[in-house]
Amino acid sequence: MTKLLNLSVAALIVVGGICLYADDDHEEHVRHASSFVAKPMTKQEKTSVALYQKECGACHFAYQPEFLPKRSWDKTMNSLNNHFGTDATLDPAEHKTIQNYLAAHASKYDRMTGMGGEIAMRISQTPNFVHEHREIPKKLVIQEAVKSFANCASCHTKAASGSYREREIRIPNYGSWE
């Protein structure tokens, strides 16, 4: 009887844990992998992240590398002399550090499926992004407080830490998105 009770309790704990994890919103697949850091960062990794955030974050949101595959980051880094109309050329050592950081943390999944082999230069062009943002009216995106889909942090309150859960979305002049 005790064995049966222990097995029942163990099963409830496992099922409860799975339900809690699964209930953490259906957009778990959207949530950034860095939210689940398995091991502490090395000094070199911290330096690379800081440099990436300083250089790239000076002009725009420093997007999590997991949003694009390596080939997209490589194309972006190799065209910094014309980075969306701006010369964002870096010192060669900084360029190498940032490119290595992006390559090491790029998406391992092909988020470009459905793009006909095209290499996305914008996260907002990826099929996953388009799918996740399909219901948002254009007027909420182009408003002055948001300006474009490139401004993740304007609506995703925890974007900087890599969390994009629906319950954390607050669209300016609209409110919670659920």
N, C-alpha and C positions, 0 to 999 in steps of 0.2 A: 504494500500500500504506500509506504514511504517513497519507494522508487518511482511509482506511478505519479505521486504528487510532485516529486522533484522534477521529473520529466515534463509534467504539465507546466510547472512554473518556468522551467527553462524554455519551453516552447513559447510561452506567453512573452517572455523577455525578448526572445529572438524576433518573434512576429511584431511585437510592439516597437522594437528598434527599427525594424524594416519599415513599418508604417510611419514612424516619426521621420525617418530619412526620406521616404517617398512623399510624405506630406509636406516636405520642405519646399513645396511648390512644384508644379509640373515643369517649370523652366530650369530645373537643375542642370539640364544640358547646356543652358546658356551661361550659367554661372562660371566664372573664370577659375581655372585650375589653381591659380596661386592662392585662392581662398583656402586650399587644403594643403598648406605647406607641410611636407612630411619630415623634412630635416632642416636644421638651421642653415642659413646662407653662409657661404664662406666670405672672407674679407673681399676677395676678388669679385664675387657675385654682387656683394653690396656696392662695391665701387662701380661696377658696370650698370647696375640699376640706377644709382645716383646720377651717373653721367647721362644715361638715357633720359631720365626724368628732367635733368637740367637742360640738356640740349634740345630735345624734342618737345618737352613740356613748356619750354619758353615761348613757343608759338601756338601750341594747341595741346589738347588733352594727350597725355602720354599713354597711348593705347596699350593694353596688355598684348604681348607678343602672340599669345595663343589665338588671337582673333584672325590671324592670317597664316598661311603656310610659308615655309622658308622661301619658296620661289617668289612669292609676293614681296616679302621683306627684302630679298636680294635685289629685285627690280627697283624697289623704292630706294634702297641705299645706293644703288648704282646710278641713280638719276637725281641725286640731290642738287646738282647744279640747276635743275629746273623742277623743283619740288612744288608742284601745283602753282606755278607761276612765280616762285621765289627761289633765290639762290640760297640753299641751306647747306652749302659745302662745309665739310668739317676738316679739321686737322687730321692727317692720315692715321695717327695713333688713336684718336677718338673715334674716327670712322670705323677702324678695325674692331675696337672694343665694343661699340654699339652693334655692329653687324654680327659679331660673334654672339653677343647677348641675344639678339633677335633670333638668330639661327638656332641657338640652343633651346630657346623657349617657344619657338613657333609651333603652330598647330601641327599635330601629328596626323590629323584627320583631313581628308580632302573636302574642305568646306566650299570648294569651287564646283562641286558636282552640279551639272546643269548649266555651266557657263561655256560649254563647247570648247574647252581647252584654253580659254582666255585666262590670263593672269590678272586677278583683281588688284587694282592699285588703291582701292578704297574699301574699307570694311563694309561700308553701306551698300556696296555692289554685290556682296556675297549672298547666295541664296538663303542661308540661315538668317542673316540680318533682315533681308527683305521679308521673309516669312514672319519673323518675330515683330516687325514694325508695320505690318500690312494694314492694321486697323486704325492706325493713328492718322487723324485728319491732317492734311497738309497745312492748314491754318495754325495748328498747334506747333508745327515744326518751324515754320518760317517766321513766326512772331519774334520780336526783338529780343526777348528773354532767352530764346533757344537758338534761333538763326538757321541751324541746319542739323541734320542727323549726326554730323561730326562732333557736335558738342554734347557728348554723352553725359557729362556731369551735370548738365542743366536739368535733367530729369531723373537720372539714376543717382540717387543720393549717396550711394556707397560705391560708385564706379571706381573711384581711386583705389579702393581696397580690393577691387575685382568682383564685387557682388552686384548682380543685375537682376535680382529677384523682383517679381512684379509688385510685391507688397512694399518695396522700397522706392517705387517710382512716384515722383511728385512732379507733374507737368506744370510749369508756371502758367498762371491764369486759368488753370483747369482743376488741378488737385491730384488726388490719388488715382492711379490707373489699376483697377482690378475688375 
